[in-house]
Amino acid sequence: ITLPGKDGAAVFSAIHQTRPELPVVILAEIESIESALDCVKRGAFDFLIKPFDLERLVIIVRNALAIHELKARAQQLEDALTEAHGFDQIVARSSVMRTLVEQARRTAMSDANVLIVGESGSGREVLARAIHFASARKKGPFVAINCGAIPETLLESELFGDEKDAGASARRVGCFAQADGGTLFLDEINKMQPDAQTRLLRALENCDIHRMGGNSAMKINTRIISTTSLDLQSRSQRAKFRADLCYRLAMPILQMPPLRERHEDVGAMGDSCEKGVHGLGVRAFGRTQN
C-alpha cells in the first residue's frame, strides 16, 4: 500500500482498469489495513499484513492462480456457447430471413420481452437462443419449457415452483426462479390455460412470483421469450388469450417464416450440415429428432 510517488491503492486501480482479470494481492502495514480492505472490496484478490508469513503468501498466490485459471476456462466455455448459438450460425440467405435476423439482433440489445410467431419446426427456439446469447443476459441461464407438453394441472408448478407444504415433499424451484438473471423461453404459449395466464401476468406486472402454496413473494429478474403458432391478438379478441398478457409478452413481435417460403435457405442447409454448422434451418429440419 505504502509506496513512494504513487501508493499501492492507486497502482491497484490502474492494474484493475487495464487488466481486470489479473489477480492482485495487497501487502499492507497494520496502520494501512483499512486501505487494504478497501482494495479487496474493489476487486483485489486478498491482502497480507507485514511482516507476512511466507507459507501464507504461497497459499494465497496458488489460490489466486487456480481461480484465475478457472475463470479463464469459464470464459472460454461462455465464448463457445455464444458462438454455437449465435446469429452467425443461422442460415439466412433469403431476404426474409436476413431481415428477421437483423430485427432479432436489434431486439437482443434491449431487455424487452419477445414474442416469436411461426409454425412449429420453423426454428423458433434457435432464434430465441441467439437472442439470449447476444444479449446482456448471456451469462445467465436459458431455461426452456413447452407450455403445450405439460398438463394444465402441473404447468403452474413448473413455472412458479412449490412450497414444501403444498403437496410436495420438498420445496421445488420453478422455471422462473431457475431463469433469474437470464431468459425464460415459453414455447407454444398459446396453449397456456386462463389460470396460468393470470399468474404469469401478475408475475410480469410485479416482477415477483409466489410458489404454489406459498404466501411470500420472491423478486425475479427474468426476460421472457415466448413462441406461438397462432395469432395471439385474434385469440385475445375471442377471449381465449388475455389481451393484457399479450401486450406484456409482445413488446416486439418477430415473424418466423416457414421453410416453404425460404427457398434460398434450403440449398444452403445441406452445406451447413456438412460443415457441422447447426443453423436455424438445420435445426428446423431436425426438430422432430430433438
C-alpha positions in Angstrom: 0.0 0.0 0.0 2.7 2.5 1.0 4.9 3.3 -2.0 6.8 6.4 -3.0 5.2 8.6 -5.7 2.0 6.6 -6.2 0.6 4.5 -3.4 -0.4 0.8 -3.8 -4.1 1.6 -3.9 -3.6 3.8 -7.0 -1.4 1.1 -8.6 -4.1 -1.5 -8.0 -6.7 0.8 -9.6 -4.6 1.2 -12.7 -4.0 -2.6 -12.9 -7.7 -3.3 -12.3 -8.7 -0.9 -15.1 -6.4 -2.3 -17.8 -6.3 -6.0 -16.7 -9.5 -6.6 -14.7 -8.9 -10.4 -14.9 -5.5 -10.3 -13.2 -5.5 -11.3 -9.5 -3.9 -8.6 -7.3 -2.6 -9.3 -3.7 -2.1 -6.3 -1.5 0.7 -6.0 1.1 0.0 -3.6 3.9 1.2 -2.5 7.3 -1.2 -2.7 10.2 -1.7 1.0 10.0 -3.0 0.8 6.4 -5.3 -2.2 6.8 -8.4 0.0 6.0 -6.8 0.8 2.6 -6.1 -2.8 2.0 -9.7 -3.8 2.8 -11.0 -1.1 0.5 -8.9 -2.6 -2.3 -10.4 -6.0 -1.6 -13.9 -4.5 -1.8 -12.9 -3.0 -5.2 -11.7 -6.4 -6.6 -8.3 -7.2 -5.2 -7.9 -11.0 -4.6 -6.6 -10.8 -1.0 -4.2 -8.9 1.3 -1.3 -9.6 3.7 -0.2 -7.7 6.8 3.6 -7.1 7.2 5.5 -8.9 8.5 3.9 -11.6 6.4 4.2 -15.4 6.7 5.9 -16.8 3.6 3.8 -20.0 3.7 0.6 -18.0 3.8 1.8 -15.9 0.8 2.5 -19.1 -1.2 -1.1 -20.4 -0.4 -2.7 -17.1 -1.5 -0.7 -16.9 -4.7 -1.5 -20.6 -5.5 -5.2 -20.0 -4.9 -5.2 -16.8 -7.0 -3.7 -18.6 -9.9 -6.1 -21.5 -9.6 -9.1 -19.2 -9.6 -7.7 -17.2 -12.4 -7.4 -20.4 -14.5 -11.0 -21.4 -13.6 -12.3 -18.0 -14.7 -10.4 -18.2 -18.0 -11.9 -21.7 -18.7 -15.3 -20.4 -17.8 -14.9 -17.5 -20.2 -13.8 -20.0 -23.0 -16.9 -22.1 -22.4 -19.1 -19.0 -22.5 -17.5 -17.9 -25.7 -18.0 -21.3 -27.2 -21.7 -21.3 -26.2 -22.1 -17.9 -27.7 -20.5 -19.0 -30.9 -22.5 -22.2 -31.1 -25.9 -20.5 -30.5 -25.1 -17.1 -32.1 -26.7 -15.4 -35.1 -23.8 -16.4 -37.3 -25.0 -20.0 -37.1 -28.3 -19.1 -38.6 -28.8 -19.9 -42.3 -30.2 -16.7 -43.7 -29.6 -16.3 -47.4 -33.2 -15.4 -48.2 -34.2 -11.8 -47.9 -37.0 -12.5 -45.4 -34.5 -14.3 -43.1 -31.9 -11.6 -43.4 -34.5 -9.1 -42.4 -35.6 -11.2 -39.5 -32.1 -11.8 -38.2 -31.4 -8.0 -38.3 -34.6 -7.4 -36.3 -33.6 -10.1 -33.8 -30.1 -8.5 -33.4 -31.6 -5.2 -32.5 -34.1 -6.9 -30.2 -31.2 -8.6 -28.4 -29.8 -5.2 -27.4 -32.9 -4.4 -25.4 -34.3 -6.2 -22.4 -37.9 -6.3 -23.6 -40.0 -9.5 -23.7 -40.2 -11.0 -27.2 -42.9 -13.0 -29.0 -41.9 -15.2 -31.9 -44.7 -16.1 -34.2 -44.3 -19.0 -36.5 -45.1 -22.6 -37.3 -43.8 -25.4 -35.1 -40.5 -26.7 -36.6 -39.5 -23.4 -38.2 -36.6 -22.8 -35.8 -38.2 -20.5 -33.2 -36.1 -21.8 -30.3 -32.9 -21.5 -32.2 -33.7 -17.8 -32.8 -34.6 -17.4 -29.2 -31.3 -18.8 -28.1 -29.4 -16.5 -30.5 -31.2 -13.5 -28.9 -30.3 -14.7 -25.4 -26.6 -15.2 -26.2 -26.3 -11.9 -28.0 -27.9 -10.0 -25.1 -26.6 -8.7 -21.8 -28.1 -11.7 -20.1 -25.9 -14.2 -21.9 -24.0 -15.0 -18.7 -27.4 -16.0 -17.1 -29.3 -19.2 -17.7 -31.5 -20.0 -20.7 -34.5 -22.1 -19.4 -36.9 -23.6 -21.9 -40.4 -25.0 -21.2 -43.1 -26.2 -23.6 -46.4 -25.0 -22.4 -48.3 -27.5 -24.6 -46.4 -30.5 -23.4 -47.2 -30.2 -19.7 -50.6 -30.9 -18.2 -52.6 -27.9 -17.1 -52.5 -29.0 -13.5 -48.7 -29.1 -13.5 -47.8 -26.1 -15.6 -48.1 -23.6 -12.8 -45.9 -25.7 -10.6 -43.3 -26.0 -13.3 -43.3 -22.2 -13.8 -43.5 -21.0 -10.2 -42.4 -23.9 -8.0 -44.0 -25.5 -5.0 -43.7 -24.9 -1.3 -42.9 -27.9 0.8 -46.4 -28.0 2.4 -48.2 -27.7 -0.9 -48.3 -31.4 -1.5 -44.6 -31.6 -2.3 -42.1 -33.5 -0.2 -39.6 -30.6 -0.5 -39.5 -27.0 -1.8 -39.4 -27.1 -5.6 -37.7 -24.3 -7.6 -39.8 -23.4 -10.6 -38.5 -22.3 -14.1 -39.0 -18.6 -13.3 -36.5 -18.8 -10.4 -34.2 -21.0 -12.4 -34.0 -18.4 -15.1 -33.4 -15.5 -12.7 -30.9 -13.2 -14.3 -31.3 -14.9 -17.7 -34.1 -15.8 -20.1 -37.2 -18.0 -19.7 -38.3 -19.5 -23.1 -42.0 -20.3 -23.1 -42.7 -22.4 -26.2 -46.3 -22.6 -27.5 -47.6 -20.1 -25.0 -50.9 -20.0 -27.0 -51.7 -23.3 -25.3 -51.5 -21.8 -21.8 -54.8 -22.0 -19.8 -56.5 -19.0 -18.3 -55.4 -19.6 -14.7 -51.8 -19.8 -15.7 -52.2 -16.8 -17.9 -53.4 -14.8 -14.9 -50.5 -15.8 -12.7 -48.0 -15.1 -15.4 -49.4 -11.6 -16.0 -49.2 -10.9 -12.3 -45.6 -12.0 -12.2 -44.7 -9.8 -15.2 -46.5 -6.8 -13.7 -45.0 -7.1 -10.2 -41.6 -8.6 -11.1 -42.2 -11.2 -8.4 -43.6 -14.7 -8.1 -45.3 -16.8 -5.4 -44.6 -20.5 -5.2 -47.7 -22.7 -5.3 -49.0 -23.0 -1.8 -46.8 -20.1 -0.6 -47.6 -16.6 0.6 -44.2 -14.8 0.4 -43.2 -13.1 -2.8 -39.8 -13.6 -4.4 -38.4 -10.9 -6.7 -37.4 -12.1 -10.1 -35.3 -10.6 -12.9 -36.2 -12.7 -15.9 -36.7 -11.9 -19.6 -39.5 -13.8 -21.4 -39.1 -15.0 -24.9 -42.3 -16.9 -26.0 -43.5 -18.5 -29.2 -46.9 -19.1 -30.7 -48.1 -20.8 -33.8 -51.4 -18.8 -33.6 -52.2 -15.1 -33.8 -52.5 -14.2 -30.1 -54.1 -10.9 -30.8 -57.0 -12.5 -32.7 -57.3 -15.1 -29.9 -57.4 -12.4 -27.3 -60.3 -10.8 -29.2 -62.1 -14.2 -28.9 -61.3 -14.2 -25.2 -59.1 -17.3 -25.5 -55.9 -15.4 -24.5 -55.7 -12.3 -22.2 -55.1 -9.2 -24.2 -53.2 -7.5 -21.4 -50.8 -10.5 -21.2 -50.4 -10.5 -24.9 -49.3 -6.8 -24.7 -46.8 -7.7 -21.9 -45.3 -10.6 -23.9 -45.2 -9.0 -27.4 -43.1 -5.9 -26.9 -41.5 -6.7 -30.2 -43.1 -9.4 -32.4 -40.8 -11.4 -34.6 -42.5 -13.2 -37.5 -40.7 -16.5 -38.3 -41.3 -17.6 -41.9 -41.9 -21.3 -42.7 -39.3 -23.2 -44.7 -41.5 -23.3 -47.8 -41.1 -19.5 -48.1 -37.3 -19.7 -47.7 -36.2 -21.4 -50.9 -32.7 -19.8 -50.9 -32.0 -21.2 -47.4 -32.9 -24.8 -48.2 -30.0 -25.4 -50.5 -27.6 -23.8 -48.0 -28.7 -26.1 -45.3 -27.0 -29.2 -46.8 -23.7 -27.3 -47.0 -24.1 -26.2 -43.4 -24.7 -29.8 -42.3 -21.6 -31.0 -44.0 -19.6 -28.2 -42.3 -21.1 -29.0 -38.9 -23.0 -25.7 -38.7 -26.3 -26.1 -36.8 -28.1 -23.1 -38.2 -31.8 -22.2 -37.9 -32.9 -24.2 -40.9 -30.8 -27.2 -39.9 -32.3 -27.3 -36.5 -35.7 -26.8 -38.1 -35.3 -29.9 -40.2 -34.1 -31.9 -37.2 -36.7 -30.7 -34.8 -38.7 -33.9 -34.6 -35.4 -35.7 -33.7 -34.8 -33.3 -30.9 
